[in-house]
Amino acid sequence: MPENFIRNIFYYKNYYLKFFDTLKPAVKNKFNWTLQLIAITDKVQEKYFKHITGSAGLFEIRVEVGSDIYRVFSFFDKGQLIILLNGFQKKTQKTPSNEIELAEKLKKQYFHEKEN
């Protein structure tokens, strides 16, 4: 039975895929499940998809497997299109500012390339 997609997900360049390739199979499965949830669920729980406070429209896709925590930054383009950016394993309570800065830079780069 085909899924009814509410949102489409797009990988910007290969940032997400390079990160994904480094993950263990259980983590890959959880990311795939979470992305499908985001694509087909009208209101996604913050546990899985949360706006980054103080950012210009960045969201983080949140995955936990055992005691390991992973995040992938994303943003919306034209309403229901989600663009995936960089990912990382979270090892501290606070999200590293260099990861947020990279995501902001990639988002600007995406829109700049789209305009040209």
N, C-alpha and C positions, 0 to 999 in steps of 0.2 A: 504494500500500500504506500503510495507516494506521500511524502510529508508536505504540509502546507507551510511554505516558508513565508515568514513575515519580514525577515531581513536577509539580505545577501551579504556574504563575507568575502572579502578580497584581501589577498596578501600583497602588501606593498613591497615590491622588489623581492628579495629573498631573506629579509631580516627574520621573519617569523619561522620560515622553513629551515634556516640554518640552526636556529635555536631548537626547533622541534626535533631535528635529526640527532641532537645530543642527548635526548631524553630516554629514560628507560621505558620499556613497553607499557607498563602500568600507567605511567604518567602520560604517555602519548594517548592511550585509550581514554583517560580522564579528560584530556584536552579536547579530543574529538567529541566526546559526550557533551562537554560544556559548550563547545561551539555549536553543536546541533541544538542544544537547549536554547541558546541565545537566538539562533536562527528561526526557531519555531514557536517560542513562547512570547506571548504578548507582554507580560510584565515579569521580567527576570529578577530574581532575588539578588540583593546586594552581595550575598555570599559568593555569587558567581560573576557578577558584572557590576562594577561600581565606578561612579564619577570620581575623578581625582580632584579633591578640593584645592582651589587655588590655581588650577590649570585652565588653559583655554580650550575646554571641550575634550580633554583626554579622559578615557575610561580605562580601567584595568580589568582584564579577564583573570579571574582568580581560581586557582586549582590547588587543592591539597591532596596529597597522597601520603598516608601515614603521618609522620611528623614533618615531612617536606612540604614547603610552600613555594608555589611558582606564580609568576605574574607575566602577562603580556599586555602591552599598551595598545590602545586602539582609539579610533574616533569615528564619528559619523560623517558621511559625505552624501548629500541629497537625501536626507531623511532615513531611509531604511538600508543604506549601504554602509557596512562597517568595514573599516580599513584596519588590518592588523599590522603592527609595527614590531618593535623589539621586545624580546622576552628575557627573563632572568629568573634565577632561583633566589628567593627572598631568604636572607639569613639573619636579618635584624628586624626589630619591631617597626622601624621607620623605613619607608621606601627610599632607596638611595637617590639623592638629588641628581647625580650624573645620569641615571637611567631615565628620569623624568626629562632632563634637559635634552637627552638624545631623542626621546620620543617627540618633544616639541619641535626639535630641528627637523626630524623626518616628516612630521605633519606639514610644516612650512614648505619643505622640499616637494612633497606630494602635490600641494596646491599650486606651487610655482610651475612644476612640470606640466600639470594639467592645463594651466592657462596658456602655455606656449605650444 
